[in-house]
Amino acid sequence: MSELRIETLTMPAGRLGGQNPLPVLHAYKPTNAPTEVDEAIPDTDRKYMGYGFNVGCLPHRLQDEYDRNRRPRDFRVAVLENDVLRATFLLELGGRLWSLIHKPSGRELLDRNPVFQPANLALRNAWFSGGVEWNIGTPAHTAYTCSPLFAARVHAPDGSAILRLYEWDRTRCTPYQMDFSLPDGSRFLFVRVRIINPHAEQVPMWWWSNMAVEERPGVRVLVPAEWAFSFGYKGKLSRAFVPTIEGVDISYPTNSPSAHDYFFRIPDGHRPWIAALDEAGTGLVQTSTSLLVGRKLFVWGMGPGGRRWQEFLSVPDRAYMEIQAGLARTQREHLPMPPKAEWSWMEAYGLMEADAKLVHGPDWPAAWQAVNARLNEALPQEWLEAELARTTITANRPPEEILQHGSGWGALERRRREKAGQTPFCGDSMVFDDASLGEDQQPWLALLNERALPYRKPHELPGAWMIQPEWHKLLENAVIKGHGDNWLSWLHLGVMHFSEGKIQHARKAWERSIHLQPSAWAYRNLAVLARNENRHEGAAEMYRKAYNEMPDLLQLVIEHGQALLAAGHLAELTEMVGSLPPELKAHGRIRLLEAHAALHQHQLEKAERILGEVELADVREGELILSDLWFGMHERRIAAAEGIPIDEELKKRVRREFTPPSWLDFRPSARKT
């Protein structure tokens, strides 16, 4: 009989840290968002391209306080096991399926990262590689990838254990649930996913299950498709026939010279699946019921930038790739989820063993058909579709035991709906109890029950942000009636207006907040508006006021320094950095501001010294700040030595002649020279 138990997993880990109290006042732009779509892509596959992308990080706060000082850390994990498979889940980190071991062979089917190392690749900044990540709601990694989900114990009618993970997604205001099962003797781990739209309006919906698997020579990715949407991080999504694209067999990921996304176009009506198989024809296969149509391969590429990212996210001499499964064909689109709709599907993960000669043969259709035949023998599609229907009763069962609480936002929404006399947003299968309510929800509970947002002093943290329309109306009505007409209420109202695209309303709200009581928070938000409008002097002035109110908030210090740099106030920037306490001055972002100031003041030795010392823990995927500094330094040296201008010809020359050191090179499209 399958078993579900809670254990402790210890591994080296960077400190995750807390949340950034500053609201994110810009639209989120994932690096894998093409700006152009090839006309060769059929109209039916372009229908929802770009739909649902008008979303930012709000109401979530950034998780950007992590570091790279790895120390042993205990993680709370759930282990679901039968006589064939053992699955381990990181409950505190988005319910990540961290390990899936095939017990008879002892084989690990996933890439299990030996360390936990946050890096800047997700909606809220912090992300880590390895295992299987469950992504909902937004065009990027989920907002919950480094946060705990609700975890509960349930039993199927045959007595086998089920691990249930669920949460209230604040971005789309939708609950979602995942039931993991390993029936006795099963060769596959099953996950039954459900998403509920409780609203009377359509919502854009996104889901991708991202599987990290080992990347090494001889591993081939197979999928039942003849062509793919190809994206090489250069702006255009194109159509390409597989497996050979521009003379490269992309089904072997180690052939790819640079970072690339391949969204395979599985024909309508064909069974959806994807597999990564080694030289012997064995490895992970993932399949699903018909709703989950998308399949993707992501590779970092074999260039220096891709290799640097691999090392940065883990340890030297270790590499992974991702095979993925999604609701849509690509990650350039969401699907419209109708009002009051519920979507459910079943996924299965297990060991595939297929004929190696066929798997690695030159005949692509014969290769994937060999896997398809073996999959149909081991797990018929008709059985999987029927299992989705059969498990409906179990999926509706209430939890028997809550193993872990997630956030308190679902409980807060339940309380709001009860107060308003609205129907529940989910059934009994997901319990969002009052025990999950925490410090973040208390001010909003007070607004709900006492009709006012509790006052805080301007030097205190402003609390968690809320952009849901119903809460906007509650706060606005409270202020109109004179309840809580203070700087904090207007600060939050400004954030709500901003999230709706009402920039002038946001500006007036923050100006009203300052009129009532000046705060670093409102000054900073006005500074961001000025920055977004390319008014660099105005931004620097507002940041100066914010900094004077709160000179010890790291994130504010960084933004203030960036504004001074953009406005050309190099001396002021240098003076500001020099006045910081050692713990702030040592931060990588502060050091790079110092290096930029030195570069622009032609202090090239100082810039080079800083560049050789700094390790930027939160370098962003697609961010080229380190290599750009390196190139800028050499451009100025050559220009001064040879008396020539810094023009396009010189920039191209520098990039040919001065390859950045490996530890500075995060360029996703960089190729080996």
N, C-alpha and C positions, 0 to 999 in steps of 0.2 A: 504494500500500500504506500502511496506517496506520502511524504512527510514535509511539513512546513515548520521551520524553527528559526529563532532569532539568535544570531551569533555576533561576535566582534571580529572585525578584520583590521589588522594593523599594517600600515605601510607608510613609507616616507611621504610627507605631504607639505606643500607650501601652506602658509596661513591664509585662510580665505578672507578673514576680516569682516568688517561691517559694511553698511550701505552708505552711499553718498547722499547727504541730505539735500543737495541741490537738484531741482527738477530738470529733466532733460528736455530742453526747449528747441529741439530740431527733429526733423523727420529721420527715421532710421533708414539708412541706405546700405543694404547688404552688398558685399563685394561681388556676389554672384548674380547681380541684377543687370541683365543686358539692357542697353539703351536702344538697340535696333534688332528687329526680327526679320530674318531672311524671308523674302517673298516666296521662296520655294516651299516653305512650310504650309501645308494645307490650311484653308480658312477655318475648317472645323477644329483644328488644333491651335488656332490663334484666338479663339472666341473670348477667352477670359484672360489673355495676356495683359498683365498690368493691373488686373482687378484685385482690390483689397490691399494695395500697397500704400494707401494714404494713412499709415499708422506709424506711431512713434513708440518710444519706450514707455511713456506715461500710460497708466499711473505708477508703473514700477519705478524703483530707484536703482541706480547703478550699483553693482558689486565690484568696486574698483580698489579695494584696500588690501588686496592680496600681495604676497611676496614670493620670493624664490628660495627662501631659507627653509629647506625641507627638513622636517623632524618627524620621528615616528608619531603617528596619530591613530587613534582607535576610531573605526567607523562601525556604525550599527548596520548590520546587514540582515536580510532575510534569505534563507536558504530553502529552496524548494527542490525536492529530490525524489526520484524513483529508482528502480534498479538499473536504468539505462542512462539517465541524464541527471546532472546536478547543476542547478541554476542559482546564482548568487546575485542579489540586488542591493545596491547602495541606497538605503531608504532615505538618508539625509540629503541625497544629491539627485533629485528628480526621479528616484526609483530606477536609476540606470541599471540595466542588466549587465553586470560587470564581468561575469564569467559564465560560460556554458560548457561543461565538461562531459564528454562522451565516456562514460565510466568503463565499458568493456575494453576500450583501446587506450584510455587515459588521455585522450586528445582534447586540448582546449580548442573550441570552435571559433572563438572570438579573439580579437587582440585585447589582451588584458594588460593594461598599462601597469608597470611595476611601481609607479608613483602617482600621487595626486598632485597635479601642477596646473593651477588656474592660469589662463591666458586670455587675451582680449579678442575673442572671436564670436561673441554672442550678443544678443539684444541688450542684455544688462552688463555687458563687458565680460564677466568671468565665465569661462568655459573650460572643459578639460577633455582630453581624448581618451578613447577606449570604450569597449563594450557596446551596448545598444542604447541609444538615446531616443526618447519619445517626445516628439516636437509637435506642439499644437499652437494654433492661433495667429502666429506672426511669421513674416517671411525671413526666417532665420532660425537659429537654435532657440528652443523654448525659453520663456522667462523663468522657468522653474528648474533649469538644468543644474543649478547649484543651490537649490532649496528643497526642504523636506516636503514630501507629499503625504497625504493621509494613507495609512496602511492598515489593512484589516484582514482578519481570518474568516474564511467562509468554507463550507464543505459542499461538495457536489452530492447528488442523490446516492452515488455509489460509495460515499464516505471518503473519497479522495480529497486532499487539502487543496484549497485555492487561495492564492495571495491576491488581494484586491488593492489596487492603488487608485486614488482618485483625488480630484482637486476642483476648485472653482477658478476658471480662467478669467482673470480680471481684464484682459485685453478685449476679448469678445463677449465677456459676461455669459459664459456657457460652462456648465459642469461637464466633466469627462471622467470616464472610468475604464480601468484596465483590469481584467480578471486573468491571472496566469494559472495554468493548470498543467500537471504532469500525471495523467492517468496511469494506473498501474501497468507497467510493461510498455508504455508509449515510447516510441523512438523520436517523438517530436515534443517540444515545448510549445504550448498553445497560449496565445493571448487574445482574449476577446475584448475588443475596444468598442466603447459607445460614447457618442457625443450628443448632447441635447441642446437644441436651441429653444429656450423657454419663452422667447419673445414673439410679439405679433409682427415683427419685421424680419426680413431676410438678413442674414449676417454672412460676411465673407469667411470661409472656413479653410483651414490649412492643417495638414497632418503629414509628417514624414517620420518614419522609423529609420534611424541611421545606425548601420551596423559597421563597427570597425573590425576589420580582419587583417591578418598578417600580410604585409607586402614584401614579397621576395621573388627573385627570378624563378620562373616555372609555374607560378600561380596564374591561372586564367579565370577571367570573369565571363560567365555565360548567362545569356538571357534570350528568350525566344523572340528576337527582333531582327529585322533586316536593316533598319536605319535608326539614327538617333538625332536628337537635338544636341548640337555640339556648342559648348561655350568655353572659350579659352581665356576669359578674364580680360578681353580686349574690346568689349562693348557690344559685340554682335552675337546673337543666337542664330546658328545656321543649321541646315539640314545636311547630314552626312551618312553615307551607307557604311555599315560595319561588317566585319571588324577592322578593315584597313582604311585608314583616313590619312590622306596625304603621304602615302607610302609607309605608314606606321600601323602595325597591328595593335590597336588600342586595347584589345581584350587581355593583353598581357600588360598590366599597369607599369611595370618597370621599363617599358618602352617609351613612356610619355616623358618628353623632355621638360615640360613645365606644368604648372597647376592647370587642371582641366575638369570640367563637368561634362558628363555624357548622360543625357536623359533618353533612355531607350524607348522607342515607340513600339510597344507590344500591340499587335493587331487586335482590333475590337473582337471580343468573343473568345480570344485565346486565353488559356490559363496564365495568370501573372506569377512570375517567380524570378529569382536571381540567385546565382551561386558563384562561389569563389573556390576553385578546385586546384589542388597541387599536381605535381608530376604524376602521381599515382591515380589521379582522378578522384580524390577524396577531399572533403572540406565542408564548409557551411552551405546549406541551401535554405532560402527563405521563400515561402509562398503564402498566398492569402486567398480569401474569397474575392469575388469579382469586383467589389467596390474599390479596392485599393489597386488602381490601375498603373500607377507610375513606378518606374524602376530607374535607378541612377547609379553611376559609378563616379566617385570623386577621387582624384589623385593629386598629391602635392607636386609630383613631377621629380625628375632626377637631376634638375639643375641645382645650383648652390643654394638658391632661396628655399626651394622645397626641402632640401636636406637639412637646412638650418631650422626650418619649422619643425621637422620631425624630431630633431634633437631637443629643441626648445620645449616641446610638449611632453617629452619623456626623458629618455637617457640615450647616450651615444649608441650607435650601431643597432638601433631598433626602428622599425618603420611599419606604418599601417596605411591602409586605404579604407575607403568607405563604400559599401554597397547599401543602397537605400530603397525604401518603398514608400510611395505617397498617394494621397487621394487624387491629385492632379497629375497631368503628364509631365509637367516641369515645375520648377520652383519660381517661375516668373508669374505665377497665377494662384489665385484662390478659387474655390468653387462657391457658388451661391447656395447657402443652406436655407431652405424655405422656413417660414414661420412655423413654430411648434414642431419642427421635424426632429426625428431621432435617427442618427446614422450609426450602424453597427457593422463590424466585420471581424473576421477571424484571421489571425496570422499564425504561421507554424515555422519553427526553427529546429533544424536537426542536421545530422550527418548525412552527406550524400556520398555514395560510392558508385562511380560509373566507369565504363571502359576507357582507360587512359589513352589508348590509341585513337579512339574516336574523339574524346574530349580535346586532345591536342593535335588532331589531324587538320589538314589544310581545308577541309570542307566544312565551312561554318555552319550551314544548316544541319549537317550530320552530327556536328559536335553538340549543338544545343538540343537536338532531337534525342540524342542518347541520354542526356540528363532528364529531359522531359519524360521519356519512357520509364526510366527508373523511378522518377518522382510519382508518376501515375500508379506504378506498382505498389510503392510504399505508402502513398497517401492519396487515394483517388480524389479528384476535385469534387465529385458528387458527394462523397462522404464529408468533406470539409464544409461544403455549403449546408448539408443537413445538420452537421454538428453546430453550426452557428444558430440554426433554428432550435435545435434540441436544448441548447444551453440558455435559452431566454429565461426560463424559470429560475435557474440558478443565478443568472445575472441580476434578477430582480430581488433576490433574497437579501434581507438586512444583514449587516456584518454580525458575526458572532462575538468577535473580540476586536477592539480597536488596538492595534499594535503601535501606532504612532499617529500623532496629530500633525496635520499640515498647517496652512495659514488659517487665520481667523476670518478671512474675508468672506468665505462661504457662509459662515455662521452669521456674520453681520448682514449679508444679503437676505438670509432667512428671516432675521429679526425685522428688517425693513419691510419685507413683503408681508409678514404677519401684521405689522403695524398698519400697513396700507390696505389690508384686507385682500391681498392678491393671492393667487394660487401658488403653491410651492414650485420651485424651479427644477426639482427632481423628485424621484420616488424614494422609497425606503432603503434602496441599495447603497446610497451615499448619505452618510450621517455627518452633518456639519453641526456639531453640538457646541454649547456655550463654553465647554472646557477648552476649546481651541481659541477663544477670544483672548487677545493679548493687548499689549501696550499700544500698538499701532491702531487698533480698532476703538479704543476707549473714547477719544475725542469725537468720533463719528457716532458712537452710541449716545454720547451726551447730546449731540445735535438732534438725534432721532427722538430722544426721550425728554430732553429739557429745552429743546428748540434754540440752542445756541452752541457754537463751537467754543469750548473753554479757552479762556485767555491764557496766553503765555507771554513771558517777557521777550523782547526782541533778541536778546543774546542767547535764548534757548533754541533748541532745534525745533523747526516748524512742524515736524511730524510727517506722517505718510500722506501721499497725495491721493486725491480721488477725482476722477473725471466722469464717472457714470452720470448720465443726464438726471436721473432721479435725485441723486445727492446734490447736484448743482442747483436744482430747483429748491430743495430743502434749505440749503445754505443761503441762497438768494432771498428767499421768503423770510428767513430769520433776520437777515440784515435789514431788509426793507421795514420790518416790524420793530426794528430797534434792538433785536436780541443779538448780542455779540458784535455790535458795529465797531470793530477794532481793527488794528493793523493786520492781525493774523487772518481774520475772516476775508479781508480784501486781498491778502496775499494768495490765499487758496482760490478765491474767486477768479483772480487773474490767471492762475494755472488752468482752471477749468475753461475759461474763455480761450486761452491759447490752444488748448487741445481741440477746440472746435473750429480753429482757424480764424477766430475773431481777434486779430492782433491789436486793433485799436482799442477794443474793449479791455483786453488784457493790460495794455499800457495804462489806460485810465485807472484800472483797478489797482495797479501797483503804485501809481502816483498817489492815489487816495490812501493807500497803506502807509506811504512815506509821510503824507500830510498828517495822518493820525499819530504816527510814531515811526521815526526813521529806523530802518533795519538793514543789515547787510543783505538779507534775503531779497528784499524788493529792489534795492539798488542793483544787485547782481542781475536780477531778471531784466531790468531795464537795460543793463549793459549788454545782455545777450541780444535783445531786440536791436540795439544799435549795431552790434557786430553782424547780425544777420542781414542788416541793410547796408553793410560795408561802410558804416560811419565810424571809422576807426578812432578818431579823436573823441567822439561822443562815448564810444564804448570804454576807452581808456579812462575818461573822466568818471563815469559811473562805477567802473571797477575800482578806481581809486577810493571812492567814497565807501564802497562795500568793504574793501580791504581795511580801511581805517576803522570800520566798525568791528571787524572780526579778523585780525591779522594772523590768527593761529589755525585757521581751517585750511588744511592742505589743498583740497580741491579748489577752493577759492583763490588761494595763493597762486596755483598753477594757471588758472584762467586769467587772473590779473596780469601775471607775467606774459602770457601769450598776447594779451591785449596791448601791453606796452611794446612788445616786439613788433606787432602789426602796425602800430602807430609810429614806429621809429624812435621811441623814447629809450634809446639804448643805455644812456647814462643812468636814468631812473631805474631801469630794469637791473642793471649791475648793482646799484646801491641797494635796491630792495632785496636782491638775493643775498648780498653781503650782510644784511641786517637780520636774516632769518636765524632761528635757533638751529643747532647742528642736526637735529632729527628731521627737520623739514628740508634743510639745505642739502642733505644727503640723498633725497629722493631722486630717482632717475629723471623724472620730468623736469625738476628744478635744475639738475645738472645740465640737461640739454638746453634749457633756456639760457643758462650761463654760457654754454658753448656757442649758441646762436649769436648772442651779444658779442662774444669775442670774435666770431667770424666776421660779423658786419663791421667791427671796429679794427679789422685787419690784425688781430692778435692770434695769428695762425698757430703758433706753438701752444698757446693756452687751449685753443679749440681742439687741437690734436690730442693734447694730454687728457682732456675730459673725455673725448671720444674713446680713448683707449682704456679708460677706467670705468665708464658707465655700463651698467646692464639694465636695460629698460624692461622691467617686468611686465608692463602692460602695453607693449608694442601691438598695434592693431593690425589685424589681417588686412593686407593691402596698403598699409602705411609704410612709406619709404623714408621716414625722417632720418634714420641712421645712415643709410647709403647716400641720401641727398646731402647730408652734412659732409660726408667723406668726399663726395664729388665737388661740393662747393669749396672745400678747403683747397683741393688741388687746382681748381679753376683759378682761384685767386693767386695761388703761388705762381702758376705758369704765366698768368696775365701780367703779374708784377715783374717776373724775371725776363719776359720777352717783350714787354711793352705792347701787348696786344689787347684788344677788347674781349670781354666775356660774351661771346656770341654763340650761335648754334654750332658753328664749326668747331669752336673750342670745346663746347660741352660734349659733342660727339667724340672728339679726340680723347678727352679725359675718361669717358666711359670705356673706350677701347683700351687705353693704356694703364688705367689705375683700377684694377678689380678690387672691390672692397674686401677686407678680411672676412672670413667666414662668419665670425660672430656678429658682424654688422649687416649681413646680407639676408634680408627677408623678402626680396623681390619675387613675387609669385611667378612672373613670366621670365625670370632670368634663366639663361641657358648656360650650360658648360661651354667654356671657351677653349 
